[in-house]
């Protein structure tokens, strides 16, 4: 154990306890490749205990009035904000992102839960004009039941908070299976929230992913599943939920296109997009990656973007001058290197910065002269890699952008009303930011189309995902 880092236990039935699985996993600091601590995983009995507690927790929590649910969540949010430095430090140690980014993620997680807490008081049904005298017709919105949620390691706080906030605000209980690579930061956030909740309303597991998902989804106790992660795992969980006729929300990969028109402010666009692209070392499903630039400004844009990306300071996220941290693990380093190598072999031109020799670092990388059939144009790099491709006509840029199987987020830079309308209508993405990068905010839906999944989190659509609709017809 280093840097006062300690692996958390499992939160089951209102108590923190050590997992009883025969298998343990090391938690690695990706900036140093050093082991921080060892995580004990949940076994079959641990998961069954959590399922049983989730059932009783749901029965208790659903009976708490909405205003009181909101107030209890608000108190948990206040504790998160009071502990932001502690939580952010844990996140940086186990995930690698710069401390400033970790603080921002923690603040965003609190904002997400706060929005849901406020929305708990506005879960309205409706009255329908009755067909008969002395009768009434009403629509009720009710919590769906115990939820199983699976969150990844790249933004463990935000992506867990989206699920926790929506489920608890709706009156559901929730079992979160968070990523084993980043357990302590999520546990610290969960600990802030669970203090005012009934036992079993909020629980946290770490385990062998296939074992946990199979057991939770097969249980008749779980009524709703929410998953954020890779496309292959999303397909697998979708098949499991279909077998048991359970609702699922899937937020999967992304390979976001950026269309830069000739009238765009190049300096503003480059500064904004380099920051957004290389945030979290590019390990973000909404990261801008495939840049389509009007040919008339291609050279100026390329020169500015490459220079700005190569000026980034790479290093340990705990260092104050670090602008980009490491990748999460050695597997990601190998995967990014392989994708870049295959794309360069296919004709792409490589522009690569420098990176530290130790730890799991990959350099900020820009690929130009990329053909439409290059591997990098269809495979998500999930790392610090961007491509730049020129276009002559806006429709061609849209066509190139839509060839990718993903459809999560997209970006457009222009002052042209025609271009804004054209791209808004035709670009195949779930979220589009124009002259900015805000594709994910608490009050708006976030979700993808095509291989990026289905369903939404955040906004009223995200709340609706945790609610059942019941029609009540009363005849006197």
Order of alpha helices (4+ residues) and beta strands (2+ residues): beta-beta-beta-beta-alpha-alpha-alpha-alpha-beta-beta-beta-alpha-beta-alpha-beta-alpha-beta-alpha-beta-beta-alpha-beta-alpha-alpha-beta-beta-beta-alpha-beta-beta-alpha-beta-beta-beta-alpha-beta
